[in-house]
Structures are given as structure tokens and as C-alpha cells.
Amino acid sequence: MKIIRTSILPFHGFSAINLLGVLFVHPGVYLSNEMMNHERIHTAQQREMLFVFFYLAYVTEWLVRLPMRGNAYRNISFEREAYANQRNLNYLKSRRLFAWRHYMRRTRLKPVTSTR
């Protein structure tokens, strides 16, 4: 994975962003083994979805999760898979194709209802 240190990407509040298998990292950010594994999981997700379909699905799921309780970003299935397995440095050796699908459903997520 190519790593580019830049102050432009990622957006404020994030340490790194993986775009097309290239990791953009703010200068001075320590890349731990867990963070690198997290980003490698994203690269695997992107490749299996031919990159463009990954980004379409990612943005669509984020939009669907915005009105739900909790953090929309953290509840995206791609992020849930990466966060759940970032400490397992051998995860990618046994990861099945489209493993992120198992993280799509979450019983705790419910649409926010009005309290009027």
C-alpha cells in the first residue's frame, strides 16, 4: 500500500483515508499495526467491489444511516468490519469475499422518531 503524507487529505477529524488503495495520512500521525490493518481491510473491500462500486455503496449506506441513532460513519458495514478486525493482524488471510455484508444488519440501529 502506498502511503502519502499530506495536510490536505484526510478531512478534519480523521487521521487517514484510503482512496483507491493509496493511504493519505496527516504528517506526524503514527501508523500503528492496527491502523494499517484497518486500511488494508478497506483495500480488500475496494478491490472486491472494483473500487467504483465500493464508493457508491459506501456513500449510499452512509446516507441511509444518517437519520439513524449513533454515528453514521461508524455504523457503515465497511467500517464495522474494519474496526472489528483491525487488531487481528491475520484477518485478511482468512477473510471471505464480501465479508462486510455480515456487518450490514445491526439490531441496535433504529430510525430516529420525532418526539412531538
C-alpha positions as CSV (number, residue, x, y, z in Angstrom):
1,M,0.0,0.0,0.0
2,K,1.4,3.4,-1.0
3,I,1.4,6.0,1.8
4,I,1.3,9.7,1.1
5,R,1.7,12.2,3.9
6,T,-0.2,15.4,3.3
7,S,-2.0,18.1,5.3
8,I,-4.8,18.3,2.6
9,L,-6.3,14.8,3.0
10,P,-7.9,13.4,5.0
11,F,-10.7,15.7,6.1
12,H,-10.6,17.3,9.5
13,G,-11.2,14.8,12.3
14,F,-9.6,11.9,10.5
15,S,-6.0,10.6,10.7
16,A,-6.0,8.7,7.4
17,I,-8.1,8.0,4.3
18,N,-7.7,5.1,1.8
19,L,-8.5,6.2,-1.7
20,L,-8.1,3.5,-4.4
21,G,-5.7,1.6,-2.2
22,V,-3.5,4.7,-1.6
23,L,-3.3,5.8,2.1
24,F,-3.3,9.6,2.7
25,V,-2.1,10.4,6.2
26,H,-1.6,13.7,8.0
27,P,2.0,14.4,8.8
28,G,3.0,13.2,12.2
29,V,0.3,10.6,12.5
30,Y,1.7,7.3,13.9
31,L,0.6,4.4,11.7
32,S,0.2,1.5,14.1
33,N,-0.1,-2.1,13.0
34,E,-3.9,-1.9,13.8
35,M,-4.4,1.2,11.7
36,M,-2.5,-0.3,8.8
37,N,-4.6,-3.5,9.1
38,H,-7.8,-1.4,9.2
39,E,-6.8,0.3,6.0
40,R,-5.7,-3.0,4.3
41,I,-9.2,-4.3,5.1
42,H,-10.6,-1.3,3.2
43,T,-8.3,-2.0,0.3
44,A,-9.6,-5.6,0.1
45,Q,-13.2,-4.3,0.2
46,Q,-12.5,-1.8,-2.5
47,R,-10.8,-4.4,-4.8
48,E,-13.6,-7.0,-4.5
49,M,-16.1,-4.3,-5.4
50,L,-14.0,-3.0,-8.3
51,F,-13.4,0.3,-6.5
52,V,-16.2,2.3,-8.0
53,F,-19.0,0.1,-6.6
54,F,-17.3,0.3,-3.2
55,Y,-17.6,4.1,-3.1
56,L,-21.2,4.0,-4.4
57,A,-22.2,1.5,-1.7
58,Y,-20.2,3.4,1.0
59,V,-21.9,6.8,0.3
60,T,-25.3,5.1,-0.1
61,E,-25.0,3.3,3.2
62,W,-23.8,6.5,4.9
63,L,-26.8,8.4,3.6
64,V,-29.2,5.6,4.8
65,R,-27.6,5.6,8.3
66,L,-27.6,9.4,8.7
67,P,-31.1,9.6,10.2
68,M,-30.4,6.6,12.5
69,R,-29.2,6.7,16.0
70,G,-25.4,6.6,16.5
71,N,-22.6,7.7,14.4
72,A,-23.4,7.1,10.7
73,Y,-19.7,6.7,9.7
74,R,-19.0,4.2,12.5
75,N,-22.1,2.2,11.5
76,I,-21.3,1.7,7.9
77,S,-20.8,-2.0,7.3
78,F,-17.3,-1.5,5.7
79,E,-16.2,0.5,8.8
80,R,-17.7,-2.0,11.2
81,E,-15.8,-4.9,9.5
82,A,-12.5,-2.9,9.6
83,Y,-12.9,-1.8,13.2
84,A,-14.0,-5.2,14.4
85,N,-11.0,-6.9,12.9
86,Q,-8.2,-4.3,12.9
87,R,-6.5,-5.9,15.9
88,N,-6.5,-9.4,14.2
89,L,-3.4,-9.0,12.0
90,N,-4.1,-12.3,10.4
91,Y,-7.7,-11.4,9.5
92,L,-7.0,-10.9,5.8
93,K,-5.5,-14.4,5.4
94,S,-8.9,-15.9,6.3
95,R,-11.3,-13.2,5.2
96,R,-14.0,-14.3,2.9
97,L,-15.1,-12.3,-0.1
98,F,-17.8,-9.7,0.7
99,A,-17.4,-10.3,4.5
100,W,-18.6,-6.7,5.1
101,R,-22.2,-8.0,4.3
102,H,-22.3,-9.7,7.7
103,Y,-22.0,-6.3,9.3
104,M,-24.9,-4.6,7.5
105,R,-27.5,-5.6,9.9
106,R,-27.4,-4.2,13.4
107,T,-30.3,-4.6,15.7
108,R,-29.4,-1.6,17.9
109,L,-29.8,0.8,15.0
110,K,-33.3,2.2,14.8
111,P,-34.6,5.2,12.9
112,V,-34.9,8.4,15.0
113,T,-38.5,9.2,15.6
114,S,-40.0,12.6,16.3
115,T,-40.9,13.4,19.9
116,R,-43.7,15.9,19.1
